Amino acid sequence: MAQHVIVGAGTIGSAVALRLVSEGHSVRLVSRGGSGPEHPAIERVAADATDAERLTAIAGGATALYNCANPPYHRWSTDWPPLAAALLTAAERSGAVLVTMANLYGYGPVDAPMSEDTPLRSAPGTKGDIRNRMWIDALAAHEAGRVRVTEARASDFYGPGVRATGHLGEQFVPRLLAGRKPRVMQGEVDAPHSWTYVGDIARTMVTLAGDERAWGRPWHVPTDHPASLREVSARMARIAGVPDPGVQVLPRVAVRLGGLAVPFLRELPEVRYQFASPFVVDSSAAQNTFGLTPTPFDDGIATTVAWWRADVRAAA
């Protein structure tokens, strides 16, 4: 049984923790409030992960340190740099492998499926640039022999636990199940888009931590064939056994006005390109190297629908 430390107790951090304990490992799950799933093998720790000394102490003896943090969207430029620096320091001092949960923002607008060889080319000061700087710093430390690092990059994720900020979260699934049009904040409803299942992210991160072939480079999380928003609605309705109500895209002016009060909405125009044209991930490298396969999209949707229905019943 190995000790693993996870920073971030949200959807991904909790999924990774549960994956690890299902494999017989013990977990320290770090968040500011000490939250996370209850399990005998999960020690929930309340701590400020930007404190490198504190995080190093927590990571002592750990096999791997997982970065599953998710700062508020509008505070990436202020919150990510000290957090990423503390995680890198803690991994170096503790000897733990650093596995970072990342996204595809760093590639910027693309006109072909994205692979790990796609150049990083986001504009300075953007969210993609912030993530790219984190990876460049981590890779430099790895190449200098100071630490072992790897990164799991996923597209927009869906599945149990995805709520407020997920495109297939609370504005999509429960509305469809209630017979109302799923609502998305932006995008072209017929543009192919890759969706990554939460369970596949957790499985991939755990795999990368324990396989030295993974270290020193990024990997795309195994992801099934892309589906447009219109197709997602139709498939979800069919699986749920309800009429397909179509998809409602909020007018840009509504998003802009909403951004006056909601910081998250204010940040969306920067990444509008991801839903305005095909945004497709090629995850064949991880599949071929580690034998990982993506959850079939219909299976993931079925699990997501069942989770939301159980959530609604519990709330009632």
Beta strands, then each sheet from edge to edge (+ up, - down):
strand 1: 3-7
strand 2: 26-31
strand 3: 42-46
strand 4: 64-67
strand 5: 97-102
strand 6: 149-153
strand 7: 156-158
strand 8: 183-184
strand 9: 195-197
strand 10: 218-220
strand 11: 248-249
sheet 1: 3+ 2+ 1+ 4+ 5+ 6+ 10+
sheet 2: 7+ 9+
sheet 3: 8+ 11+
end
